[in-house]
Structure formats: structure tokens, C-alpha cells
Amino acid sequence: MEERLPSRKRPMRIDRRIATHFDWSLFALAMILALVGILTIYSATRDSIQEGSGILALRQLYWLVIAVGAMVVSFMVDYHRMNHLAYHFYAGVLFLLFLIPLFGLVSGGSQRWLYLGYFSLQPSELGKLAIVLVLARNLQFDEPTGGYCLKNLWLSFLLATPIFSLILLQPDLGTAIVIFIVFFSVVLIAGLHSGSFLRLAAVGIVLLPVGWQFLKAYQKKRIWTFLNPDLDPLGAGYHVIQSKIAIGSGRLLGKGYLEGTQNRLDFLPAQHTDFIFSVFAEEWGFVGCVILLGLYLTLILLSLRVVRRARDRFGALLAFGMTAILFWQATISVAMVTGILPVAGIPLPFLSYGGSSLVVTMVAVGVLINVSMRRFTF
């Protein structure tokens, strides 16, 4: 009787085409921006007695390691599997948002975070990914002749409403605005009928007075001071006035790294989160801002190239949704701190302090890499 040799397991192989077409440019840009963010967070908080020198920058570095791990998972798993997991992920995010009113941490007048032992999670950040996933799943088939009418989009509106409402009630107006704009961006690119678009715009204009009544008192003040910051220079207008002073004091070449006086003297509020662009602008000046915004622009253009080259409609919608998250959040954040838009508390992607925001941003880039590197597979 012959002795049987132990069977050998076949090693797991990675399609060479996938590895060959890995989008290193997107990965490099994301890492550069994230490292710039850590350096800027250190500068913004090193003199803070409350936070301690370098503590927040070190925490953000830990979060970057976690975020890179999440990004690796998001581009290693075939994005077509995300099609089947979209509703499961959506249900999980919705469950976490329902937990916020019951167990959420209150900070700065808002209840947005869940404490999970060693860290805090902000489920509203995950809501951005959930919206894009379910929209890509629902709109992946060819649109009707002439484009989608409102009756064709009832499921998309139905899925977006609870996430948008729960985030708005926290209150987290900034994230709710980003999700609202991302939702309509994806619907428009999917093929919204022009007549439906005009009807939605008309309804939105009519409902503006109603929405005004639901705003908090401080949110109304921010809008009034956006129109005229001098109405309340020591109150609601203080943030924008000090932000403009910090940006303007940077002039052409800036004051130098760690030398920003508006930041070090604590004139600039929320300098490591919502107003981190002001800290960067004061230290690196106009030239530094042009380079930084150039990096963001390059990232967006490369992301749009991924959308154009996607092998199927689901991949294109998924990539466009992730691009919309990056574009709108960066655009609104910079416009907010420069006084172009009212202050709404929107972090700058990659740069602002916040683990949940960084993880979601890196996952968005990972999904873009995923769609890009699989455009050659069949």
C-alpha cells in the first residue's frame, strides 16, 4: 500500500494585472496630505496647556496607521462585493446613528460621538460612505430614456432621509450639508431629468424659510455674521474675523513653521479641527496655500479620471461618490474659513484632527484605487 503524501494547499495568488495597475499617484497624494495634516496639528496644539504638547499629533499618527489599514482593505476587496454589502453597511451605520441620542457623548453642545472604550467613533462620518454605496447600488443600471424622474428615485430618497435627519438632529449641520450635496451630485451624474432637477430646486427654495426655523440660535447668528461679520465681532463673527486675520498675516511666504502668532496666542478658535487651514496659511503664506490647494486639485482630477475609466456603471458611480465627498468637503471647508461661506463646522480632509474623518477619507481614496486597478479585469 502506497504512503500518501500530505496534500499541498495552493497559495493565494493576486492577479498581476491588479498589482501592476495600482494607482500609486492617488496613494502618494493621500499620504502626503495626511502627513502635512499631522505636522499642522502639532503646530496648532503644541502650546496648548489643555491638550499637551504634541499629544493630538501623536494620536492622529496612530489614527493614520489605522486609516491606512482600512484603505488597504478597501482596495484589496473587489469593489463588486461592495455591491452586495451596501445595504448591510447602511443598516449598520443607521443603527449606530440611532444609538447616538441614547449613549452619545455630548461636546460643544452637540451629541455626535460614541465612546467605544479606547476611542470615540463619529457615525455621521460613516454616513457619507453609506449614502454613496446605496446610491451606486440603486442607480447602477442604465437610466430611463430622458433621465430619472422623481418617481424613479423614491428608494434613494427614502434611504437618504433617515441618515440625513439623524445627523441634522445631533446637531451636525456641516456633515448633513456635505451628505445632502453628495447625494444630489451622484443623482445628477447618474442622469437626473432636467425637469425633475428644476422641480427639486423650486421645492428647495420654497422650503428655505421652513428650514430657517429649525436652525439653532447660534447657527442663525453665524449666517447673519457671514453677511456682516462686524455685527457681532466678539461673538458669532469672532471665528471668521480671526481666521481672516490669520490667513492674511501669512502674506506671500508665511511666518514659518511653528511661528504663527494668531495660533500660538490662542486668537484662532478650533485651530486643529475646523480652522486648520488658517493655521497652515499663516505659517506657509500664499505660496504654501497654492501648493496645498494644488495637491487637492490634482487628487480630484485623478479621481475624475478613475470615474471616466471605470469598467462599469457601478464602479463609475462609486468612484464619483467618493470623489464628491473629497471635493465638496475640501471646497466648503476652505470657503468657510476664508469667509466665502458661513461657518458650518466642516473639517478639511486629511488635515483636520479627527480619527473618524481620517479613516473615512482614506477609505474613499482606497475605493478609488480599487476601481482604478480593476478596470483591466474581466
N, C-alpha and C positions, 0 to 999 in steps of 0.2 A: 504494500500500500504506500503510495507516494505521500510524502510530507507536504502539506500545503503551506505555501509561503504567505505571510501576512499581506493582506491587500494594501496597496498604497493609495492614499487619498490624493485626488488630483488637486494641485494647488489652485487657489482662486486667481484668475487672471483678469487684468484690466485691459479693456480694449485699447490698443495702441493709438487708434485714431483719437480717442478721447484725451489721452495723456499728451499726444502731440499737439492738439489744438487747444490746450489750456490757455486761457486768456490772462497772461502774466501782466498785461498793462492795467487791467481792472484791479487785480490783486495788489499790484505795486502802489497804485494811486490810493487805494483804501488804506493800506498800511502807512503810507506817508502822511496822509491826513490824520489818521489816528495817533501817530507819534507826535505830530505837531500839536494835536489836542492835549496830549499828556504834558508836554512842555509848557503849553499855555496855562493849563490848570495849575501846574506847580507855581508859575509866576503869579497867578491870580490869588493863590491861597498861602503862599509861603510866609507872609507876615501876619496871617490870621491867628489870633490867640485862641479863638474858639475851635478852629479846625486842626490847628497844629501844623507846623512846617512840613510840607510835602506829604502829609497823610492822604489827602484826597487824590493826589497824583499817583501815589503808590496803589491806592485802591483801584484807580482807573486802569493802571497797568495790569492788575490782576484780572479786571473785567475784560481787558483786551485779549488776554490769553484764553479766557472762556469764549469770547466772541469769535476769535479765530477758529477755535474748535467747532463752534456752531456753524461757522461759514464753511468749514471743510465738510461737515455732514451735509450741508445744504447743496454743495456742488457734487458730492460723491453719489448721492442718491439720485437716480434718474428722475428728472422733473415730471415725467409722465406718471410716476407713482403719486406725486402730489395731487394729481387729478382725483385719485381715489381717496386721498386723505383729507381733502379740502373741508368737507362737512364735519369730520371728526375734529379737526383742528379748530374750526369755527365754534363748535359746541363747547370745546374745552375753554376757549377764550371767553365765550359768553358766560360760562359757569364761574370763571374767575371774576368777571365783572359783577356778577350777582353777589359775590362774596364781599365786595368792597364795602357796601353800606353796613354789613354785619360785623366784619372783622378788620376793615381797612384802617391804616394809620392816618391820623389827621396831622397835617403840617401846613402852615401858612394859610389856614382857612380852607384847605381842600383835603379830601379823603380819596387818595389815589393809589396807595401802596398797600401791599400785603406783606406782612413780616413772616418770613419762612425760616426762622432760626438764625442762620448765619448771614442772611442778606434780605433785602426788600425787593419785591417784584412789582413793576408797574404794568398791570394787564392792559391798560389803554394803548401801550406801545405795540403789544402783540395784536391789538385790534387792527392795526394798519395792514399787517400781513394777512390776517383772516379775511378782510374785505377783498383784497386783491385775489386771494386764492379762490373764493367762492364766485367772484365775478368772472375770472378766467374760466372756471368750470362751466358756469351757466351760459357764457357767451362764446364758447369755443367753436360752435357750429356757424356756418355761413349765415349772415344776417338776411332777413327777408328782403325781397325786392323793394328798393326805395329806402331801406334802413329800418331800424327798430322804432316801433311806435310805443307809446306808454303802456299799452295793454300787453306788449311782449316783454316788458321789463318788470312786471309786478313781483316776480320772485326775487329779483335783485334788490328792489326797493324794500321788500319785506325782510330780507336778510340784513340789510344795512341799517334799518331803523332802530332795532334794539341796541346794537353796539353804539351807534351814534348817540342815542338818547341816554344810555347809561353813563357814557363818558361825559356828556354835557352836564349831567346831574351831579358829578363829583365835587365841584365843577372843574372841568379841564377844557376850557374853551379853545385853547391852542390846538390840542390834539384833535378835538372834534372838528375844527375848521380844516385841518390837514386831511382827515378822513373824508370829509364832505367833498373837498376839491379833488382828491384822488379818485373817489367814486365816480364823479362826473367826467373826469379825464378819461378813465377807462371806458365808460359808456360811450363817450363821444368817439373815441378811436375805434370802438367796436362797430360803429355805424349807426348813430342815432339819427332818426329822421329830422330834417330841418324844422318841420312844423312842430314836432314834439319838443325840440330844443327851445323854440320861441315860446311855446306854452309854458314850459318849465320856468323860463326866465321871467315871464309875466307873473306867474304864481309866486316866485321868489320875491319879486319887487313888492307885490301886494302884501306879502306876509312879513315884510321888514318891520313895520310898526308893531306887529304882534310879537316878533322875536325880541324887540327892544324891551318889552315889558317883562320878559323872563330873565334879562341880564341882571347880574348883581350890581349893587350901587358902585362898587369900585370899578367894575367893567364899564359902566356908563361914564364914569369920570375919565377913564382912560381914553374913551372915544372923544369926549369933549376936549380934553387936553391935547389930543392928537391934532384936532383942528386949530387949537390955540394953546400951546404949552404954557404960556405966561399966565393963563387963568389960575393955575394952582402950581406955582414953581417949587413950592416946598412939600407938595403932596403928590397928587396923581401925575403931575408933569415933571416931577423930580427925576425919574428914571431916564426919560428921553433927553432932558436937558443935560444931565451929567454924561450920558452916553455920547451925545454930540460933541461935548467939550473934550472928552477923552479921544474920540476919533480925530477931531480937528487938531488937537495938540500934537498928534503924531507927525503932522506935516508930511514932507516928502519921504524922508528916510526913517522916521521914527526916533524914539528916545533911546532905543536899545533894549535888548532882552533884560528883564528884571528891573527896568528903570522907569516904568510907567508910574507917574505920580498920582494920577486920578485913582488908579487901582490901589497903590500902596497906602494912600491916605484915606482909603475907605469912602471916597466920594461916589464911587461907582457901585451900585447895588447889584446883587446876584451876578457877580463878575465871573464866577466859574461855571455858570449854567446859561441863563438866557442872554447875558450880555458879554459872553466870552469874546465875541468878535470885536467889541470895543477895546478889550484888553489887548488883543492882538494888534489892532490898528494903531493904538497909542505907542506900542513898542516897535512896530515894524514900518509904520507910516504908509503912505500911498503906494509906494513900490511894493511893499510886502503884501498889501491888500490885493493889488493887481495880480501878483503871483498866486496868492491863495485862491482868489476867485477864478483864476485861470485853471488851477487844478480841478476845481469843482466843474468848470465848464467842460474841460477835457473828459472828466468822468461821465458827465451827462451825454456828451457827443458819442463816446464809445458805447455807452449803454443803448443809445438810439440805434447805433449800428448793429448791436445784438438783436434789437427788435426787428430791424429790416432783414436780417439774415436768418431769422428763426425758421426752422424747417416746417413748422405747423402753426396753426392759428392759436392753439392753446399756449404754446411757448411764446409766441409774439405778445399775446395779451398779458401773460405772466411777467415777461420781461418789461413790458411797458408800464405795468402797475408798479413794479419795483423802481423803475426809473422815475415815475411820477412821485413816489414817496421821497426819493432823494432830492429831486428838483424843487418840488414845492416847499419842502421843509427848509432847505437851504435858502431859497429865494425869500420866503416870508420872514425867516429869522433875521437875515441881513437887512431887509427892508424895515423890519420892526425896530432894530437898534439904531438905524440911521434916520428914523422919523418919517419914513415914507408910508408906513402902515402903523396902525395903533398897536400898542404893546399887548401881546396875547399870550406870552409865556411859551414860546416855541424854541426848543434847543437847536443849536446848529449841529447838523450831522457830523459825526466823527470828533468834533472839537469839544462840545459841551460835556460837562461831567454828568454821568448817569449810566449805570450798568445796563439797565433795560434798553435804553435808547441805543447804546453802542452795539449791543448784541443784535437788535433788530436791524440796525443799519448794515452791519457786516453780513447778516443773513441775506439781506436784499442784494448785496453785491455777490454773495455766493450763488444765489439763484440766477443772477445774470450770467455768471461764469458757467453755470450748469447748462443753461440754454445755448450759450455760445459754443461750448466744447462738444455738444451733441448734435450740432447741425449737420455733421457728416455721417451720422449713424443711420441705419435703416432697419 
